[in-house]
Amino acid sequence: MAAPSRGKPGAKSAARIPQLAWHEIRPAPVVLLSGPEAFLADRASRLLRDELRERDASLEVHDLSADGYAAGELLTLASPSLFGEPRLIRVENVEKCSDAFLADVLDYLAAPADDTVVLLRHGGGVRGKRMLDAIRAGDGGGIEIVCTELKRDSDRADFAAAEFRHAGRAIAPAALRALVSAFTDDLAELASACQQLLADTDAEITAAVVEKYYAGRVETNAFAVADAAIAGRYGEALALLRHALATGADPVPMVAAFAMKLRTMAKVGGSRGSGGQLAGQLGLAPWQIDRARRDLQGWNEVGLGRAILAVAEADAQVKGAGRDLVYALETVVRVIAARGLAPAPA
């Protein structure tokens, strides 16, 4: 195997290896999976294994744990075998690695084995910094797959959109929005929902299809209420609210849905430029910006400010400051449906 490029003398620390997203993973002598998002790391690891197996069905897969590592294990597994099968050596818990593991990896980086991929899963922290610096500087000819947490709705929307895009399937923007809203807390559940929709449907995935499958999700009900209220449809919003509560919806995430919608509207209000131009600046997906602009029709700054204050009051009420949670929710729906300017008719 060719030695990794080290750049000019004295400039090794400035060299950088490719840093790729989880779905861009590819074989390399050393693959560093870094970051706290375990689901993305697991998905990337499986993609790499499947690609290597597709190339050669005789692939040998070995698993190690860096925190219980015994000196020499890595070098033994990477040694040439009798029949020369390609190997994938997966190492977990690198952020908790032993001193013996650090020493062996640093030795290995100087001369990676042929037909072998060493995948290192580092969840974060400073343990193993010398090893990480060496890999990132280019020792071993590796790549880094960055698995950061997908905290923003725009990140989760991009993830879900990629799931459908990779499958060659279309999903309507409203359907994507509803799906992401239904699975705000668990990326694995969101991925599973995407796969279920892909397996069970043939045509374009619409909002009606998502509603059919996931109408029982609390978050979906909450956003349906928020959408109707923001559009000024008080009667519809109130009916949806009462139905959601009757089917077991928790008031806390319902108020959170109102807050998220209004915060997005406030962030987008007054901005200039297309959704694509503003996406990075505002930390939102282009479709979220376009939707917020549609939601802002009929609103002004004063009304939006009053609605945000009403949501803050409702949030306090449903978290223990009030005794009548239903009244608190109905009040905030009434204020939002009136666009914060006057009480909506009962």
Phi, psi and omega per residue, in radians:
M1 nan 2.363 -3.105
A2 -1.137 2.506 3.112
A3 -1.199 2.582 3.140
P4 -1.183 2.594 3.081
S5 -1.218 2.303 -3.091
R6 -1.952 0.030 3.102
G7 1.308 -2.832 -3.109
K8 -1.340 2.660 3.105
P9 -0.987 2.377 3.119
G10 1.413 -0.037 -3.076
A11 -2.022 0.257 -3.055
K12 -1.045 -0.655 -3.086
S13 -1.127 -0.370 -3.122
A14 -1.485 -0.265 -3.132
A15 -1.198 2.581 3.133
R16 -2.332 2.448 3.053
I17 -1.530 2.831 3.092
P18 -1.048 2.361 3.026
Q19 -1.966 2.011 -2.960
L20 -2.105 2.795 3.035
A21 -1.332 2.854 -3.047
W22 -0.989 -0.663 -3.074
H23 -1.429 -0.033 3.099
E24 -1.736 0.146 -3.091
I25 -1.022 2.510 3.135
R26 -2.636 2.829 -3.131
P27 -1.112 2.493 3.059
A28 -2.771 2.791 3.132
P29 -0.961 -0.692 3.090
V30 -2.312 2.270 3.101
V31 -2.110 2.023 3.122
L32 -1.694 2.024 3.048
L33 -1.692 1.834 -3.048
S34 -2.021 2.652 3.076
G35 1.991 2.851 -2.983
P36 -1.484 -0.190 -3.033
E37 -1.426 1.672 -3.044
A38 -1.111 -0.638 -3.100
F39 -1.097 -0.791 -3.140
L40 -1.141 -0.655 3.111
A41 -1.115 -0.753 3.111
D42 -1.111 -0.726 3.136
R43 -1.115 -0.750 3.130
A44 -1.114 -0.707 3.131
S45 -1.072 -0.730 3.130
R46 -1.170 -0.684 3.110
L47 -1.068 -0.739 3.138
L48 -1.134 -0.800 3.122
R49 -1.025 -0.792 -3.112
D50 -1.117 -0.695 3.130
E51 -1.139 -0.738 3.132
L52 -1.147 -0.671 3.112
R53 -1.174 -0.613 3.119
E54 -1.146 -0.617 3.114
R55 -1.233 -0.672 -3.101
D56 -2.664 1.961 -3.076
A57 -1.169 -0.242 -3.127
S58 -1.509 0.162 -3.120
L59 -0.893 2.301 3.016
E60 -1.712 2.283 3.141
V61 -2.009 2.204 3.132
H62 -2.172 2.465 -3.132
D63 -2.069 2.322 3.079
L64 -2.219 2.762 3.008
S65 -2.083 2.113 -3.017
A66 -1.190 -0.413 -3.104
D67 -1.387 -0.342 3.094
G68 -2.012 0.471 -2.990
Y69 -1.312 2.433 3.042
A70 -1.875 2.443 -3.081
A71 -0.911 2.344 3.055
G72 1.644 -0.199 -3.073
E73 -1.062 -0.832 -3.091
L74 -1.078 -0.817 -3.091
L75 -1.152 -0.582 3.098
T76 -1.165 -0.806 -3.135
L77 -1.157 -0.540 -3.105
A78 -1.482 -0.118 -3.126
S79 -1.169 2.560 -3.125
P80 -0.986 2.381 3.116
S81 -1.640 2.982 -3.081
L82 -1.063 -0.722 -3.076
F83 -1.763 0.014 3.045
G84 1.200 0.550 3.126
E85 -1.163 2.524 3.038
P86 -1.171 2.675 -3.073
R87 -2.306 2.546 2.979
L88 -2.118 2.064 3.128
I89 -1.916 1.947 -3.094
R90 -1.782 2.232 -3.091
V91 -2.112 2.099 3.116
E92 -1.695 2.875 3.023
N93 1.028 0.649 -3.137
V94 -1.138 -0.462 3.097
E95 -1.201 -0.155 3.109
K96 -2.083 0.425 -2.944
C97 -1.170 2.715 3.081
S98 -1.420 2.852 3.081
D99 -1.089 -0.624 3.124
A100 -1.087 -0.686 3.121
F101 -1.130 -0.787 3.130
L102 -1.008 -0.793 -3.123
A103 -1.099 -0.753 -3.115
D104 -1.178 -0.697 3.140
V105 -1.141 -0.748 3.130
L106 -1.070 -0.661 3.056
D107 -1.163 -0.730 -3.090
Y108 -1.125 -0.659 -3.106
L109 -1.058 -0.454 -3.136
A110 -1.246 -0.442 -3.115
A111 -2.675 1.329 3.130
P112 -1.046 2.570 -3.126
A113 -1.297 2.633 3.071
D114 -1.214 2.604 3.058
D115 0.933 0.590 -3.138
T116 -2.335 2.336 3.031
V117 -1.999 2.153 3.062
V118 -1.817 2.039 -3.118
L119 -1.838 2.103 -3.088
L120 -1.942 2.083 -3.140
R121 -1.731 1.892 -3.134
H122 -2.021 1.972 -3.044
G123 -1.401 -0.125 3.129
G124 2.251 2.900 -3.103
G125 1.806 3.139 -3.019
V126 -1.736 -0.148 -3.136
R127 -1.077 2.282 3.140
G128 1.436 0.404 -3.060
K129 -1.024 -0.715 -3.130
R130 -1.069 -0.723 3.109
M131 -1.136 -0.804 3.138
L132 -1.063 -0.754 3.129
D133 -1.081 -0.702 -3.137
A134 -1.140 -0.756 3.127
I135 -1.103 -0.805 -3.107
R136 -1.198 -0.403 3.088
A137 -1.388 -0.199 3.086
G138 2.025 -0.110 3.108
D139 -1.107 2.245 3.141
G140 1.602 -0.126 3.101
G141 1.109 0.730 -3.027
G142 -1.662 -3.089 3.012
I143 -2.325 2.814 3.099
E144 -2.112 2.289 3.058
I145 -1.858 2.011 -3.034
V146 -1.606 2.062 -3.076
C147 -1.997 1.297 3.133
T148 -1.443 2.731 3.112
E149 -1.148 2.425 3.103
L150 -1.633 1.492 -3.038
K151 -1.519 -0.547 -3.063
R152 -1.554 2.612 3.087
D153 -1.020 -0.634 -3.126
S154 -1.126 -0.626 3.106
D155 -1.163 -0.766 3.135
R156 -1.164 -0.627 3.096
A157 -1.122 -0.721 3.097
D158 -1.100 -0.697 3.124
F159 -1.090 -0.864 -3.113
A160 -1.117 -0.732 3.124
A161 -1.053 -0.655 3.126
A162 -1.155 -0.612 3.108
E163 -1.032 -0.783 -3.128
F164 -1.292 -0.653 -3.137
R165 -1.120 -0.748 3.141
H166 -1.143 -0.467 3.108
A167 -1.502 -0.027 3.142
G168 1.244 0.504 -3.084
R169 -2.065 2.668 3.138
A170 -1.752 2.486 3.028
I171 -2.320 2.293 -3.117
A172 -1.174 2.551 3.139
P173 -0.934 -0.718 3.131
A174 -1.142 -0.625 3.116
A175 -1.191 -0.715 3.109
L176 -1.099 -0.739 3.125
R177 -1.078 -0.788 -3.134
A178 -1.143 -0.682 -3.119
L179 -1.151 -0.795 3.135
V180 -1.136 -0.669 3.117
S181 -1.127 -0.520 -3.099
A182 -1.353 -0.341 -3.091
F183 -2.303 1.220 -3.052
T184 -1.474 -0.320 -2.972
D185 -1.871 -0.376 -2.988
D186 -2.306 1.919 -3.111
L187 -1.151 -0.622 3.125
A188 -1.107 -0.701 3.107
E189 -1.147 -0.671 3.110
L190 -1.105 -0.772 3.117
A191 -1.099 -0.718 3.128
S192 -1.114 -0.680 3.109
A193 -1.123 -0.706 3.102
C194 -1.058 -0.781 -3.118
Q195 -1.160 -0.618 3.112
Q196 -1.138 -0.760 3.126
L197 -1.110 -0.693 3.123
L198 -1.136 -0.660 -3.098
A199 -1.315 -0.564 -2.987
D200 -1.697 -0.158 -3.078
T201 -2.218 2.751 -3.131
D202 -2.022 -0.651 -3.080
A203 -1.528 -2.991 3.088
E204 -1.054 2.444 -3.132
I205 -1.514 2.045 -3.080
T206 -1.848 3.005 3.100
A207 -1.065 -0.590 3.130
A208 -1.139 -0.639 3.117
V209 -1.163 -0.779 3.124
V210 -1.094 -0.731 3.119
E211 -1.072 -0.684 -3.141
K212 -1.082 -0.718 -3.078
Y213 -1.435 -0.623 -2.936
Y214 -2.212 0.472 3.135
A215 -1.086 -0.407 -3.115
G216 -1.391 -0.152 3.127
R217 -1.214 2.310 -3.116
V218 -1.002 -0.761 -3.058
E219 -1.118 -0.627 3.127
T220 -1.113 -0.778 3.086
N221 -1.043 -0.740 -3.117
A222 -1.075 -0.764 -3.119
F223 -1.262 -0.499 3.047
A224 -1.122 -0.737 3.093
V225 -1.095 -0.836 -3.108
A226 -1.076 -0.736 -3.138
D227 -1.078 -0.763 -3.131
A228 -1.155 -0.730 -3.125
A229 -1.151 -0.783 -3.118
I230 -1.102 -0.572 3.110
A231 -1.361 -0.048 3.115
G232 1.507 0.190 -3.117
R233 -1.602 1.341 -2.990
Y234 -1.062 -0.846 -3.106
G235 -1.037 -0.786 3.126
E236 -1.116 -0.763 -3.126
A237 -1.097 -0.715 -3.135
L238 -1.159 -0.706 3.128
A239 -1.131 -0.750 3.112
L240 -1.122 -0.691 3.112
L241 -1.050 -0.854 -3.100
R242 -1.150 -0.622 3.090
H243 -1.155 -0.748 -3.140
A244 -1.065 -0.783 -3.140
L245 -1.144 -0.644 -3.131
A246 -1.190 -0.426 -3.132
T247 -1.734 0.275 2.995
G248 1.680 0.251 3.141
A249 -1.132 2.462 3.095
D250 -1.482 2.230 -3.129
P251 -1.047 -0.549 -3.056
V252 -1.097 -0.923 3.100
P253 -1.181 -0.394 3.078
M254 -1.164 -0.784 3.093
V255 -1.140 -0.637 3.107
A256 -1.058 -0.631 3.106
A257 -1.131 -0.753 3.074
F258 -1.016 -0.820 -3.071
A259 -1.085 -0.736 -3.103
M260 -1.139 -0.738 3.131
K261 -1.093 -0.792 -3.103
L262 -1.214 -0.642 3.094
R263 -1.104 -0.700 3.109
T264 -1.122 -0.733 3.093
M265 -1.064 -0.747 3.136
A266 -1.136 -0.656 -3.132
K267 -1.178 -0.674 -3.082
V268 -1.434 -0.510 -3.085
G269 -0.962 2.264 3.114
G270 1.467 -0.107 -3.140
S271 -1.339 2.697 3.134
R272 -2.153 2.513 3.132
G273 2.030 2.928 -3.129
S274 -1.336 2.889 3.101
G275 -1.014 -0.709 3.136
G276 -1.125 -0.665 -3.139
Q277 -1.211 -0.587 -3.042
L278 -1.629 -0.193 -3.007
A279 -0.964 -0.922 -3.114
G280 -1.156 -0.676 -3.114
Q281 -1.120 -0.702 -3.073
L282 -1.677 -0.130 -3.112
G283 1.226 0.576 -3.115
L284 -2.259 2.750 3.018
A285 -1.340 2.641 -3.140
P286 -0.939 -0.684 -3.117
W287 -1.170 -0.525 3.099
Q288 -1.176 -0.668 3.111
I289 -1.151 -0.788 3.128
D290 -1.095 -0.713 3.131
R291 -1.140 -0.753 -3.139
A292 -1.072 -0.651 3.118
R293 -1.157 -0.640 3.066
R294 -1.178 -0.712 3.132
D295 -1.094 -0.525 -3.070
L296 -1.304 -0.193 3.132
Q297 -1.088 2.191 -3.113
G298 1.611 -0.116 3.127
W299 -1.747 2.714 2.927
N300 -2.276 3.048 -3.038
E301 -1.094 -0.686 -3.114
V302 -1.124 -0.849 3.139
G303 -1.088 -0.705 3.140
L304 -1.126 -0.702 3.104
G305 -1.102 -0.748 3.124
R306 -1.141 -0.665 3.132
A307 -1.146 -0.691 3.127
I308 -1.133 -0.698 3.081
L309 -1.117 -0.679 3.132
A310 -1.135 -0.669 3.108
V311 -1.163 -0.697 3.106
A312 -1.068 -0.714 3.096
E313 -1.139 -0.746 3.120
A314 -1.116 -0.644 3.126
D315 -1.074 -0.745 3.100
A316 -1.133 -0.694 -3.114
Q317 -1.103 -0.805 -3.067
V318 -1.338 -0.222 3.124
K319 -1.740 0.255 3.010
G320 2.207 -0.245 -3.098
A321 -1.394 -0.304 -3.106
G322 -2.140 2.883 -3.127
R323 -1.830 -0.436 -3.095
D324 -1.932 1.601 -3.070
L325 -1.205 -0.616 3.134
V326 -1.124 -0.764 3.117
Y327 -1.072 -0.723 3.137
A328 -1.071 -0.734 3.141
L329 -1.205 -0.742 3.138
E330 -1.132 -0.606 3.120
T331 -1.139 -0.786 -3.112
V332 -1.205 -0.597 3.071
V333 -1.109 -0.707 3.135
R334 -1.115 -0.740 -3.139
V335 -1.161 -0.760 -3.125
I336 -1.169 -0.748 -3.135
A337 -1.087 -0.483 3.071
A338 -1.524 0.133 -3.133
R339 0.990 0.561 3.029
G340 1.286 0.109 -3.020
L341 -1.789 -0.552 -3.123
A342 -2.798 2.675 3.111
P343 -1.038 2.397 3.073
A344 -1.305 2.648 3.105
P345 -1.100 2.463 -3.130
A346 -1.288 nan nan
